Amino acid sequence: MEPIMIEKVQSLLETYKDKDVYVHLETTNGAYASHHNEKAYNVGAFIRNAQVNYSHAKIVGKDDVYRVGLKLGIGWVYAEGLSKYEVDDQNRLLMAGHDREGRLMVALQISETPFTY
């Protein structure tokens, strides 16, 4: 994955606009939290293959940490803390944010076909 470049990712987000696409959105501090700090809360969210059609997409941020929002007909989907991206060999836009140790903290992925793995 490469560091996010706002203009490039914005352009990629536009390619999926007004299409039925599949979204994978995941946040976690999962097992990283409580075994290092017993007072820490384990939190996370996971959704895979939610079919959406967004009319507007926006990436904002600074200092190498970004938020991507997708405007749906009845609301928004957004992910915050993203720092890396790539387009894989299946033309899926994969974005992620990691903690200082390189562990996944947030992922937002967009595809014209369902995610199978």
C-alpha distances in whole Angstrom, upper triangle without the diagonal:
4,7,9,12,14,16,13,12,16,17,15,16,20,19,20,22,26,25,25,21,20,18,17,17,17,18,19,20,22,23,22,25,28,28,28,30,32,33,29,29,26,25,22,22,21,22,20,22,23,24,24,25,24,26,24,21,20,17,19,18,18,17,14,14,15,17,17,20,21,25,27,31,32,29,25,22,20,17,17,15,12,9,6,5,5,9,9,13,15,14,13,11,8,8,9,10,11,15,16,16,12,14,13,15,14,12,13,13,15,17,20,21,21,18,20,18
4,6,9,12,14,11,11,15,15,14,16,19,19,20,22,26,25,26,23,22,20,19,19,19,20,21,22,24,26,24,26,30,30,29,31,34,34,30,30,28,26,24,24,23,24,23,24,25,26,26,26,25,26,24,20,19,16,17,16,16,15,11,13,13,16,16,20,21,25,27,31,32,29,26,23,20,18,17,15,11,8,5,5,6,10,12,15,17,15,14,12,10,9,10,11,13,15,16,17,14,16,15,16,15,14,15,15,16,18,21,23,23,21,23,21
4,6,10,12,11,10,14,15,14,16,19,20,20,22,26,26,27,24,23,21,20,19,19,19,20,21,24,26,23,25,29,30,28,30,33,32,29,29,27,25,24,24,23,24,24,25,26,27,26,26,24,25,23,19,17,14,14,13,12,11,7,10,10,14,14,18,20,24,26,30,31,28,24,22,19,16,15,12,9,6,4,6,9,12,15,18,20,18,17,13,12,10,10,10,12,14,15,16,13,16,15,15,15,14,15,15,17,20,23,25,25,23,25,24
4,6,9,8,7,10,12,11,12,15,17,18,19,23,23,24,21,21,19,18,17,18,18,20,22,24,26,24,26,30,31,29,31,33,33,29,29,27,25,23,22,22,23,22,23,24,24,23,23,21,22,19,15,13,10,11,10,10,11,7,8,8,11,11,15,17,20,23,27,28,25,21,19,16,14,13,11,8,6,5,6,9,12,15,18,19,17,15,12,11,8,9,10,13,15,17,19,16,17,16,16,14,13,13,14,15,18,21,23,24,22,25,24
4,6,5,6,8,10,11,12,14,16,18,19,23,23,25,22,23,21,21,20,21,21,24,25,28,30,28,30,33,35,33,34,37,36,33,32,31,28,26,26,25,25,25,26,26,26,24,24,21,22,18,15,13,10,10,10,10,11,9,11,10,12,12,16,18,21,24,27,29,26,22,20,18,16,15,14,11,9,9,9,11,13,16,20,21,18,17,13,13,11,13,14,16,19,20,22,19,21,19,19,17,16,16,16,17,20,22,25,26,25,27,27
4,6,5,6,8,10,10,12,15,16,17,20,21,23,21,22,20,20,19,21,21,24,25,28,31,29,30,34,35,34,35,37,36,33,32,31,28,26,25,25,25,25,25,25,25,22,21,19,19,15,12,9,7,7,8,9,12,10,10,8,10,10,13,15,18,21,24,26,23,19,18,15,15,14,14,11,10,11,10,13,14,18,21,22,19,17,14,14,12,14,15,18,20,21,24,21,23,20,20,17,17,15,16,16,19,22,24,26,25,28,27
4,6,5,6,9,10,11,13,15,16,19,21,23,21,22,21,22,22,24,24,27,29,32,34,32,34,37,39,38,38,41,40,36,35,34,31,29,28,27,27,26,26,26,25,23,21,19,18,15,12,10,9,10,12,13,15,13,14,12,13,12,15,16,18,21,25,26,24,21,20,18,17,17,17,15,14,13,12,14,15,18,21,22,18,17,14,16,14,17,18,21,24,25,27,25,26,24,23,21,19,17,18,17,19,21,24,26,26,29,29
4,5,5,6,9,10,11,14,15,19,19,21,19,20,19,20,20,22,23,26,28,31,33,31,33,37,38,37,38,41,40,36,35,33,31,28,27,26,25,24,24,24,24,22,21,18,18,16,13,12,10,12,14,15,16,14,15,13,14,13,15,16,19,22,25,27,25,21,20,18,17,18,17,14,13,12,10,10,11,15,17,18,15,14,11,13,12,15,17,20,23,24,26,23,24,22,22,20,18,16,15,15,17,19,22,24,23,26,26
4,5,5,6,9,10,11,13,17,17,19,16,17,16,17,17,19,20,23,25,27,30,29,30,34,35,34,35,38,37,33,32,30,27,25,23,22,21,21,21,21,20,19,18,16,16,13,10,9,7,10,12,14,16,13,13,11,11,9,12,13,16,19,22,24,21,18,16,14,14,14,14,11,11,10,8,9,10,14,17,17,13,12,9,10,9,12,14,18,21,23,24,21,22,19,19,16,14,12,12,12,14,16,19,21,20,23,23
4,5,5,6,9,11,11,14,16,18,16,18,16,18,18,20,21,25,27,29,32,31,32,36,38,37,37,39,38,35,33,32,29,26,24,23,22,22,22,21,20,18,16,14,13,10,7,7,6,9,12,14,17,15,14,11,11,9,11,11,14,17,20,22,19,16,15,14,14,15,16,13,14,13,11,13,13,17,19,19,15,14,11,13,12,15,17,20,23,25,27,24,25,22,21,18,16,14,14,13,15,17,20,22,22,25,26
4,5,5,7,10,10,14,15,17,16,18,17,19,20,22,24,27,30,32,35,34,35,39,40,39,40,42,42,38,36,35,32,29,27,26,24,23,22,22,21,18,17,14,14,12,10,10,10,13,16,18,20,18,18,15,15,12,14,13,16,18,21,23,22,19,18,17,17,18,19,16,16,15,13,13,12,16,18,18,14,14,11,14,14,17,19,23,26,28,30,26,27,24,24,21,19,16,15,13,15,16,19,22,22,25,26
4,5,5,7,9,13,13,15,13,15,14,16,17,20,22,25,28,30,32,31,33,37,38,37,39,41,40,36,35,32,29,26,24,23,21,20,19,19,18,16,15,13,14,12,10,11,11,14,16,19,21,18,18,15,15,12,13,13,15,17,20,23,21,18,17,16,16,17,18,15,15,13,10,10,9,12,14,14,10,10,7,10,11,15,18,21,24,27,28,24,25,22,22,19,16,13,12,10,11,13,16,18,18,21,22
4,5,6,7,11,11,13,11,13,12,14,15,18,20,23,26,28,31,30,32,35,37,36,37,39,38,34,33,31,27,24,22,21,19,18,17,17,15,13,12,10,11,9,6,8,9,12,15,18,20,18,17,14,12,9,10,9,12,14,17,19,17,14,13,13,13,15,17,14,15,14,11,12,11,14,17,15,12,11,8,11,11,14,17,21,24,26,28,25,25,21,21,17,15,11,10,9,11,12,15,17,17,21,22
4,5,5,9,10,13,12,15,15,17,18,21,23,27,30,32,35,34,35,39,41,40,41,43,42,38,36,34,31,28,25,24,22,21,19,18,17,14,12,10,9,8,7,9,11,14,18,20,23,21,20,17,15,12,12,10,12,14,16,19,18,16,15,15,16,18,20,18,19,18,15,15,14,17,19,17,14,13,11,14,15,18,21,24,28,30,32,28,28,25,25,21,18,15,14,11,13,13,17,19,20,23,25
4,6,9,9,12,11,13,14,17,19,22,24,28,31,32,35,35,36,40,41,41,42,44,43,39,37,35,32,29,26,24,22,20,18,18,16,14,12,11,11,11,10,12,14,18,20,23,25,23,22,19,18,14,15,13,14,15,18,21,20,18,17,17,18,21,22,19,20,18,15,14,12,15,16,14,11,11,10,14,15,19,22,25,29,31,32,29,29,26,26,22,19,16,13,10,11,10,14,17,18,21,23
4,7,6,8,7,10,11,14,16,19,22,26,29,30,33,33,35,38,39,40,40,42,41,37,35,33,29,26,23,21,18,17,15,14,12,10,8,8,9,10,9,12,14,18,21,24,26,23,22,19,17,13,13,10,12,13,15,18,17,15,14,15,17,19,21,18,20,18,15,15,12,15,16,14,11,10,9,13,14,18,21,24,28,31,32,28,28,24,24,20,17,14,11,8,8,8,11,14,15,19,21
4,5,8,9,12,13,16,17,21,23,27,30,32,35,35,36,39,41,41,41,43,42,38,36,34,30,27,24,22,20,19,17,15,13,10,7,6,6,7,7,11,13,17,20,24,26,24,23,19,17,13,12,9,10,10,12,15,15,14,13,15,17,20,22,20,21,21,18,18,16,18,20,18,14,13,13,16,16,20,23,26,30,32,34,30,30,26,25,22,19,15,14,11,11,11,14,16,18,22,24
4,7,9,12,14,17,19,23,25,29,32,34,37,37,38,41,43,43,44,45,44,40,38,35,32,29,25,24,20,19,17,15,12,9,6,6,5,8,10,14,17,20,24,27,30,28,26,23,20,16,14,11,10,10,11,14,15,14,15,17,19,22,25,23,25,24,21,21,19,21,22,19,17,16,16,19,20,23,26,29,33,36,37,34,33,29,28,24,22,18,16,13,13,11,15,17,19,23,25
4,6,10,12,16,18,21,24,28,32,32,36,36,37,40,42,43,43,44,43,40,37,35,31,28,24,22,19,17,14,13,10,8,5,7,9,11,12,16,18,22,25,28,31,28,27,23,21,17,16,12,12,11,12,16,16,16,15,17,19,23,25,23,25,24,20,20,17,19,20,16,14,14,14,17,19,22,25,29,32,35,36,33,31,28,27,24,21,17,15,11,10,8,11,13,16,19,22
4,7,10,14,16,20,23,26,30,31,34,34,36,38,40,41,42,42,42,38,35,33,29,26,22,20,16,14,11,10,6,6,5,8,11,13,14,18,20,23,26,30,32,29,27,24,22,18,16,13,13,11,12,15,16,15,14,17,19,23,25,23,25,24,21,20,18,19,20,16,15,13,14,17,19,22,25,28,31,35,35,32,30,27,26,23,19,16,14,10,9,7,9,11,14,17,20
4,7,10,13,16,20,23,27,27,30,31,32,35,37,38,38,39,39,35,33,30,26,23,20,17,14,12,9,8,6,6,6,9,12,13,13,16,18,21,24,27,29,26,25,21,19,16,15,11,13,12,14,16,16,14,13,15,16,20,22,20,22,21,18,17,15,16,17,13,12,10,11,13,15,18,21,25,28,31,32,28,27,23,23,19,16,13,10,7,6,5,7,8,10,14,16
4,7,10,13,17,20,24,24,27,28,29,32,34,35,35,36,36,32,30,27,23,20,16,13,10,8,5,5,5,6,9,11,14,15,14,17,18,22,24,27,29,26,24,21,19,15,15,12,14,13,15,17,16,15,12,14,15,19,20,18,21,19,17,16,15,15,16,13,12,10,11,12,14,16,19,22,26,29,29,26,24,20,20,17,14,11,8,6,5,6,6,6,8,11,13
4,6,10,13,17,20,21,24,25,26,29,30,31,32,33,32,29,26,23,20,16,13,11,8,6,5,5,6,7,10,11,14,15,13,15,16,19,21,24,26,23,20,18,15,12,12,10,13,12,15,16,15,12,9,11,11,15,17,15,18,17,15,15,14,15,17,14,13,10,10,10,11,13,16,19,22,26,26,23,21,17,17,13,10,7,6,5,7,9,10,8,8,12,13
4,7,10,13,17,17,20,21,23,25,27,28,29,30,29,26,23,20,17,13,11,8,6,4,6,7,9,11,13,14,18,18,15,17,17,20,21,24,25,22,19,17,15,13,13,13,15,15,18,18,17,14,11,11,11,14,15,14,16,15,14,14,14,14,17,15,14,11,10,9,10,11,14,16,19,23,23,20,18,14,14,10,7,6,5,7,9,12,11,9,8,11,11
4,7,10,14,15,18,19,20,22,24,25,26,27,26,22,20,17,14,10,8,6,5,7,9,9,12,12,15,15,18,17,15,16,15,18,18,21,22,20,17,15,13,11,12,12,15,15,18,18,15,13,9,9,8,11,12,11,15,15,14,15,16,17,20,18,17,13,12,10,10,10,12,14,17,20,21,18,16,12,11,8,6,5,7,9,12,15,15,13,11,14,14
4,7,10,11,14,15,16,19,21,21,22,23,23,19,17,14,11,7,5,4,6,8,11,12,15,16,19,18,22,21,18,18,17,19,19,21,22,19,16,15,14,13,14,15,18,18,21,21,18,15,12,11,9,11,11,11,14,15,15,16,18,18,21,20,19,16,14,12,11,9,10,12,14,18,18,16,13,9,8,6,5,7,9,12,15,18,18,16,13,15,14
4,7,9,12,12,13,16,18,18,19,20,19,16,13,11,8,5,5,7,9,12,15,15,18,19,21,21,24,22,20,19,18,18,18,20,20,18,15,14,13,14,15,16,19,20,23,22,19,16,13,11,8,9,10,11,14,15,16,18,20,21,24,23,22,19,17,14,12,10,9,10,12,16,16,14,11,8,6,4,6,9,12,15,18,22,22,19,17,19,17
4,5,9,9,9,12,14,15,15,16,16,13,11,8,6,4,7,8,12,14,18,18,22,22,25,24,27,26,23,23,21,21,20,22,21,19,16,17,16,17,18,20,23,24,27,26,23,20,16,15,12,12,11,13,15,16,18,20,22,23,26,25,25,21,20,16,15,12,10,10,11,14,14,13,10,7,5,6,9,12,15,18,21,25,24,22,19,20,18
4,6,6,6,9,11,11,12,13,13,10,8,6,6,6,10,12,16,18,21,22,25,26,28,28,31,29,26,25,23,23,21,22,21,20,17,18,18,19,21,23,26,27,30,29,26,23,20,18,14,14,12,14,16,18,20,22,25,25,28,28,28,24,23,19,17,14,12,10,9,12,12,12,9,8,6,9,12,15,18,22,25,28,28,25,22,24,21
4,5,6,8,10,11,12,13,13,10,9,5,6,7,10,11,15,17,21,22,25,26,29,29,32,31,28,28,26,26,25,26,25,23,20,21,21,22,23,25,28,28,31,30,27,24,21,20,17,17,16,17,19,20,22,24,26,26,29,28,29,25,24,20,19,16,14,13,12,15,14,14,10,10,9,11,14,17,19,23,25,29,28,25,22,22,20
4,5,6,7,9,11,11,13,10,10,7,9,10,13,15,18,20,24,25,29,30,33,33,36,34,32,31,29,29,27,28,27,25,23,24,24,25,27,29,31,32,35,34,31,28,25,23,20,20,19,20,21,22,24,26,28,28,30,30,31,27,26,23,21,18,16,14,13,15,13,14,11,11,11,14,16,20,22,26,28,31,30,27,24,24,21
4,6,7,7,9,11,12,9,10,8,10,11,15,16,20,22,25,26,30,31,33,33,36,34,31,30,27,27,25,26,24,22,20,22,22,24,26,28,31,32,35,34,31,28,25,23,20,19,17,18,19,20,23,25,27,27,30,30,31,27,26,22,20,17,15,12,10,12,10,11,8,10,10,13,16,20,22,26,28,32,31,29,25,26,23
4,6,6,6,8,9,6,7,6,9,11,15,17,21,23,27,27,31,31,34,33,36,34,31,30,28,27,25,26,24,23,21,23,23,25,26,29,31,32,35,34,31,28,25,23,20,19,17,19,21,22,25,27,30,30,33,33,33,30,28,25,22,19,16,14,12,13,13,14,11,12,11,14,18,21,24,28,30,34,33,31,28,28,25
4,5,5,5,7,5,6,6,10,13,17,19,23,25,29,29,33,34,37,36,39,37,35,34,31,31,29,29,28,27,25,26,26,28,30,32,34,35,38,36,33,30,28,26,23,22,21,23,24,26,28,31,33,33,36,36,36,33,31,28,26,22,20,18,15,17,16,18,15,16,15,18,21,24,27,31,33,36,36,33,30,30,27
4,6,6,9,9,10,10,13,16,19,21,25,27,31,31,35,36,39,39,42,40,37,36,34,33,31,31,29,28,26,28,28,30,32,34,37,38,41,39,36,33,30,28,25,24,23,24,26,27,29,31,34,34,36,37,37,34,32,29,27,23,21,18,16,17,15,17,15,16,16,20,22,26,28,32,34,38,37,34,31,31,28
4,6,9,8,11,11,14,17,20,22,26,28,32,33,36,37,40,39,42,40,37,35,32,32,29,29,27,26,24,27,27,30,32,34,37,38,41,39,36,34,31,28,25,23,21,23,24,26,28,31,34,34,37,37,37,34,32,29,26,23,20,17,14,14,13,16,14,16,16,19,22,26,29,32,35,39,38,35,32,32,29
4,5,5,9,10,14,17,20,23,27,29,33,33,37,37,40,39,42,40,37,35,33,32,29,29,27,27,25,27,27,30,31,34,36,38,41,39,35,33,30,28,25,23,22,24,25,27,30,33,36,36,39,39,39,36,34,30,28,24,21,19,16,16,16,18,16,18,17,20,24,27,30,33,36,40,39,37,34,34,31
4,6,8,10,14,17,21,23,27,30,33,34,37,38,41,40,43,41,38,37,35,34,32,32,30,30,27,29,29,32,33,35,38,38,41,39,36,34,31,29,27,25,24,26,28,30,32,35,38,38,41,41,41,37,36,32,30,26,24,21,19,20,19,21,19,20,19,22,25,28,31,35,38,41,40,37,35,35,32
4,7,10,13,16,20,23,27,29,33,33,37,37,40,39,41,39,37,35,33,32,30,30,29,29,26,28,28,30,31,34,36,37,39,37,34,32,30,28,25,24,23,26,27,30,32,35,38,38,41,41,41,38,36,32,30,26,23,21,19,20,20,22,20,21,19,22,25,28,31,35,37,41,40,38,35,36,33
4,7,9,13,16,20,23,26,30,30,33,33,36,35,38,36,33,32,30,29,27,27,26,26,23,24,24,27,28,30,32,33,36,34,31,29,26,24,22,20,19,22,24,26,29,31,34,35,38,38,37,34,32,28,26,22,20,18,15,17,17,19,17,17,15,18,21,24,27,31,34,37,37,34,31,32,30
4,6,10,13,17,20,23,27,27,30,30,33,32,35,34,31,30,28,28,26,27,26,26,23,24,23,25,26,28,30,30,33,31,28,26,23,22,20,19,18,21,23,25,28,30,33,33,36,36,36,32,30,27,25,21,19,18,16,18,18,20,17,16,14,16,19,22,25,29,31,35,34,31,29,30,28
4,7,11,13,17,20,24,24,27,28,31,30,33,32,30,29,27,27,26,27,26,25,22,23,22,23,24,26,28,29,32,29,27,24,22,20,18,18,17,20,22,24,25,28,30,30,33,33,33,29,27,24,22,19,17,16,15,18,17,18,14,14,12,14,17,20,23,26,28,32,31,28,26,26,24
4,7,10,14,17,21,20,24,24,27,27,30,28,26,25,24,24,23,25,25,23,20,20,19,20,21,23,25,25,28,26,23,21,18,17,15,15,15,17,20,22,23,26,28,28,31,30,30,26,25,22,20,17,16,15,15,18,18,18,15,13,10,11,14,17,20,23,26,29,28,25,23,24,22
4,7,10,13,17,17,20,21,24,24,27,26,23,23,22,22,22,24,24,22,19,19,17,18,18,20,22,22,25,23,21,18,15,14,12,13,14,15,18,20,21,23,25,25,28,27,27,23,21,19,17,14,14,14,14,18,18,17,14,11,9,9,11,13,16,19,22,25,25,22,20,21,19
4,7,10,14,13,17,17,21,20,24,23,21,21,20,22,22,24,25,23,19,18,16,16,16,17,19,19,22,20,18,16,12,12,11,13,14,15,18,19,20,22,23,23,26,25,24,21,19,17,16,14,14,15,16,20,20,19,16,13,10,9,10,11,14,16,19,22,22,19,17,19,17
4,7,10,10,14,15,19,19,23,22,20,21,21,22,23,25,26,24,20,19,17,16,16,17,19,18,21,20,18,16,13,13,12,14,15,16,19,19,19,20,21,21,23,22,22,18,17,15,15,14,15,16,18,22,21,19,16,13,12,10,9,10,12,14,16,19,18,15,13,15,14
4,7,7,10,12,16,16,20,20,19,20,20,22,23,26,27,25,22,20,17,16,16,15,17,16,18,18,16,14,11,12,12,15,17,17,20,20,19,20,20,20,22,20,20,16,16,14,15,15,16,18,21,24,24,22,19,15,14,12,10,10,10,12,14,16,15,12,11,13,13
4,6,9,11,15,16,20,20,19,21,21,23,25,28,29,26,23,21,19,17,17,16,18,17,19,19,18,16,13,14,14,17,19,18,20,19,18,18,18,17,19,17,17,14,14,13,14,15,17,19,22,25,25,22,20,16,16,13,11,10,9,10,11,13,12,9,7,10,10
4,6,9,12,15,18,19,18,21,21,24,26,29,30,27,25,23,20,18,17,15,17,15,18,18,17,16,13,15,16,19,21,19,22,21,19,19,17,17,18,15,15,12,14,14,15,17,20,22,25,28,28,25,23,19,19,16,13,11,10,9,9,10,9,6,6,9,11
4,6,10,12,16,17,16,19,20,23,25,28,30,27,25,22,19,16,15,13,14,12,14,14,14,13,11,13,15,18,21,19,22,22,20,20,19,19,21,18,17,14,15,15,16,18,20,23,26,29,29,27,24,20,20,16,14,12,11,10,10,11,11,9,10,13,14
4,7,10,14,15,15,19,20,23,26,29,31,29,26,23,20,17,15,12,13,11,12,14,14,13,12,15,16,20,23,21,24,23,21,21,19,19,21,17,17,14,15,16,17,20,22,25,28,32,32,29,27,23,23,19,16,13,12,10,9,9,10,9,11,14,16
4,6,10,12,12,16,18,21,24,27,29,27,25,21,18,15,13,9,10,7,9,11,11,10,10,13,15,19,21,20,23,22,20,20,19,20,22,18,17,15,15,16,17,19,22,25,28,32,32,29,28,24,23,19,17,13,12,10,10,10,12,12,14,17,19
4,7,9,11,14,17,20,23,27,30,27,25,22,19,15,13,9,8,6,8,10,11,11,11,14,16,20,23,21,24,23,21,21,19,21,22,19,17,15,15,17,18,21,24,27,30,33,34,31,30,26,25,21,19,15,14,11,11,10,13,14,16,20,22
4,6,7,11,14,17,20,24,27,25,23,19,16,12,10,6,5,5,7,10,10,9,9,12,14,18,21,19,22,22,19,20,19,21,23,20,18,16,15,17,17,20,22,26,29,32,33,30,29,25,24,20,18,14,14,11,13,12,15,16,18,22,23
4,7,10,14,17,21,24,27,26,24,20,17,14,11,8,6,6,7,11,11,10,12,14,17,19,22,21,23,23,21,22,21,23,25,23,20,18,17,19,19,22,24,28,31,34,36,33,32,28,27,23,21,17,17,14,16,15,18,20,22,25,27
4,7,10,13,17,20,24,22,20,17,14,11,8,6,5,8,10,12,11,10,11,12,15,17,20,18,20,21,19,20,20,22,25,23,20,18,16,18,17,20,22,26,28,31,33,30,30,26,25,21,19,16,16,14,16,16,20,21,22,26,27
4,7,10,14,17,20,19,17,13,11,7,6,5,6,9,12,14,12,10,10,9,12,14,16,15,17,17,15,17,17,20,22,21,18,16,13,15,14,17,18,22,25,28,30,27,26,23,21,18,16,13,13,12,14,16,19,20,21,24,25
4,7,10,14,17,16,14,10,8,6,5,7,9,12,15,17,14,11,11,9,11,12,14,13,15,16,15,17,17,21,24,23,19,17,14,15,14,16,17,21,23,26,28,25,25,22,20,17,16,13,14,14,17,19,22,23,23,26,27
4,7,10,13,12,10,7,6,4,7,9,12,15,18,19,16,13,12,10,10,10,11,10,11,12,12,15,16,20,23,22,19,17,13,14,11,13,14,17,20,22,25,22,22,19,18,15,14,12,14,14,17,20,22,23,23,26,26
4,7,11,10,9,6,5,7,9,12,14,18,21,21,18,15,14,11,11,9,11,10,11,13,14,17,19,22,26,26,23,20,17,17,14,14,14,17,19,21,24,22,22,20,18,16,16,14,17,17,21,23,26,26,26,29,29
4,7,7,6,4,6,9,11,15,17,21,24,24,21,17,16,13,12,9,9,9,10,13,14,18,20,23,27,27,24,22,18,17,14,14,13,16,17,18,21,20,21,19,17,15,16,15,18,19,23,26,28,28,27,30,29
4,5,6,6,9,12,15,19,21,25,28,28,24,21,20,16,15,12,10,11,10,13,15,19,22,25,28,29,26,24,20,19,16,15,14,16,16,17,20,19,21,19,18,17,18,18,20,22,26,29,31,31,30,33,31
4,6,8,12,15,18,21,24,27,31,31,27,24,22,19,16,13,11,11,9,12,15,19,22,25,29,30,27,25,21,20,16,15,13,14,14,14,18,17,19,18,17,17,18,19,22,24,27,30,32,32,30,33,32
4,7,10,13,16,20,23,26,29,30,26,23,21,17,14,11,9,8,6,9,12,15,19,21,25,26,24,22,18,16,13,12,10,11,12,13,16,14,16,16,15,14,15,16,18,21,24,27,29,29,27,30,28
4,7,10,14,17,20,23,27,27,23,19,17,14,11,8,5,6,5,9,12,15,19,21,25,25,23,21,17,15,11,10,8,10,11,13,16,14,15,14,12,11,13,14,16,19,22,26,27,27,25,28,26
4,7,10,13,16,20,23,23,20,16,14,11,8,6,6,5,6,9,11,15,17,20,24,24,21,19,15,14,10,10,9,12,14,16,18,17,17,15,13,11,12,12,14,16,20,23,25,25,23,26,25
4,7,10,13,16,20,20,16,12,11,7,6,4,6,6,9,11,12,16,18,20,24,24,21,18,15,14,10,11,10,14,15,18,21,19,18,15,13,11,11,10,13,15,18,21,23,23,22,25,25
4,7,10,13,17,17,14,10,8,5,5,7,9,8,11,12,12,14,16,19,22,21,18,15,12,12,9,11,12,15,18,21,23,20,20,17,15,11,11,8,11,12,15,18,20,20,20,23,23
4,6,10,13,13,10,7,6,4,7,9,12,11,14,16,15,17,18,21,24,22,20,17,14,14,12,14,15,19,21,24,26,24,23,19,17,14,13,10,12,12,16,18,20,20,20,24,24
4,6,10,11,9,6,5,6,9,12,15,14,17,18,16,18,18,20,23,21,18,16,13,14,14,16,17,21,24,27,28,26,25,21,19,16,14,11,12,11,14,15,18,18,18,22,23
4,7,8,6,5,7,9,12,15,18,18,21,21,20,22,21,24,26,24,21,19,17,18,17,19,21,25,27,30,32,29,28,25,23,19,18,14,15,14,16,17,20,20,21,25,26
4,5,5,5,7,11,14,17,21,20,23,24,22,23,22,24,27,24,22,19,18,19,19,21,23,26,29,32,34,31,30,26,24,20,19,15,16,14,16,16,18,18,20,24,25
4,6,8,11,14,18,21,24,24,27,27,26,27,26,28,29,27,24,22,21,23,23,25,27,30,33,36,37,35,33,29,27,24,22,19,19,17,18,18,20,21,23,26,28
4,7,10,14,17,20,24,24,27,28,27,28,28,29,31,29,27,24,23,24,24,25,26,30,32,35,37,35,33,29,27,23,22,19,20,19,20,20,22,22,24,27,28
4,7,10,14,16,20,20,24,25,24,26,26,28,30,28,26,23,21,22,21,22,23,26,28,32,34,31,30,26,23,20,19,17,18,17,20,20,22,22,23,26,27
4,6,10,13,17,17,20,21,21,23,23,25,28,25,23,20,18,18,17,19,20,23,25,28,30,28,26,23,20,17,16,13,15,15,17,19,21,20,21,24,25
4,7,10,14,14,17,18,18,20,20,22,25,23,21,17,15,15,14,15,16,20,22,25,27,24,23,19,17,13,12,10,12,12,15,17,18,18,18,21,22
4,7,10,10,14,15,15,18,19,21,24,23,21,17,15,14,12,12,13,17,19,22,24,22,20,17,14,11,10,8,11,12,16,18,20,19,19,22,22
4,7,7,11,13,13,16,17,19,23,22,20,17,14,12,9,9,10,13,15,18,20,18,16,13,11,7,8,7,10,12,16,19,20,19,18,21,21
4,6,9,12,13,17,19,21,25,24,22,19,16,14,10,9,8,11,13,16,18,16,15,13,10,7,9,9,13,15,19,22,24,23,21,24,23
4,6,10,12,16,18,21,24,24,23,19,16,14,10,8,5,8,9,12,15,13,13,10,8,7,9,10,14,16,20,24,25,24,22,25,23
4,6,8,12,15,17,21,21,19,16,13,10,6,5,4,8,10,13,15,13,13,10,9,7,7,8,11,14,17,21,22,22,20,22,21
4,7,11,14,16,20,21,19,17,13,11,7,6,5,8,10,12,14,11,12,11,11,9,10,11,13,16,19,22,24,24,21,24,22
4,7,11,13,17,18,16,14,11,8,6,5,6,9,12,13,15,11,13,11,12,10,10,10,11,14,17,20,22,22,19,22,20
4,7,10,13,14,12,10,7,5,4,6,9,12,15,17,18,14,15,13,14,12,10,9,9,11,14,17,18,19,17,19,18
4,6,10,11,9,8,6,5,7,9,12,14,18,20,20,16,17,15,17,15,12,11,10,11,12,15,17,17,15,18,17
4,7,8,6,5,5,6,9,12,15,18,21,23,24,20,20,18,19,17,14,12,10,10,10,12,14,15,14,16,16
4,5,5,6,7,7,11,13,17,19,22,24,24,20,20,18,20,18,14,13,11,11,10,12,13,14,12,14,13
4,5,7,10,11,14,17,20,22,26,28,27,23,23,21,23,21,18,17,14,13,11,13,13,14,13,14,14
4,6,9,11,14,17,21,23,27,29,28,24,24,21,23,21,17,16,12,11,8,9,9,11,10,11,12
4,7,9,13,16,20,22,26,28,28,24,24,21,23,20,16,14,11,9,7,8,9,12,12,14,15
4,6,10,13,17,19,23,26,26,22,21,18,19,16,13,11,7,6,5,7,8,10,9,12,13
4,7,10,14,17,20,23,23,20,19,16,17,14,11,8,6,5,7,10,11,13,12,15,15
4,7,11,13,17,20,20,16,16,13,14,11,7,6,4,7,9,12,13,13,11,14,13
4,7,10,14,17,17,14,14,11,11,8,6,5,6,9,12,15,17,16,14,17,16
4,7,10,13,14,11,10,7,8,6,4,6,8,12,15,18,19,18,16,18,16
4,7,10,11,9,8,6,6,5,6,9,12,15,18,22,23,22,19,21,19
4,7,8,5,5,4,5,7,9,12,15,18,21,25,25,24,21,23,20
4,5,5,5,7,6,9,12,15,18,22,25,29,29,27,24,26,23
4,5,7,10,10,13,16,19,21,25,28,32,32,31,27,29,26
4,6,9,11,14,16,20,22,25,28,32,32,30,27,28,24
4,7,9,11,13,16,18,22,24,28,28,27,23,24,21
4,6,9,11,15,17,21,23,27,26,25,21,22,19
4,6,7,11,13,17,20,23,23,21,18,19,16
4,7,11,14,17,20,24,24,22,19,21,18
4,7,10,14,17,21,21,19,17,19,17
4,6,10,13,17,17,16,13,16,14
4,7,10,14,15,14,12,15,15
4,7,10,11,11,9,13,12
4,7,9,9,9,13,14
4,5,7,7,11,13
4,7,9,12,15
4,7,9,12
4,6,9
4,6
4
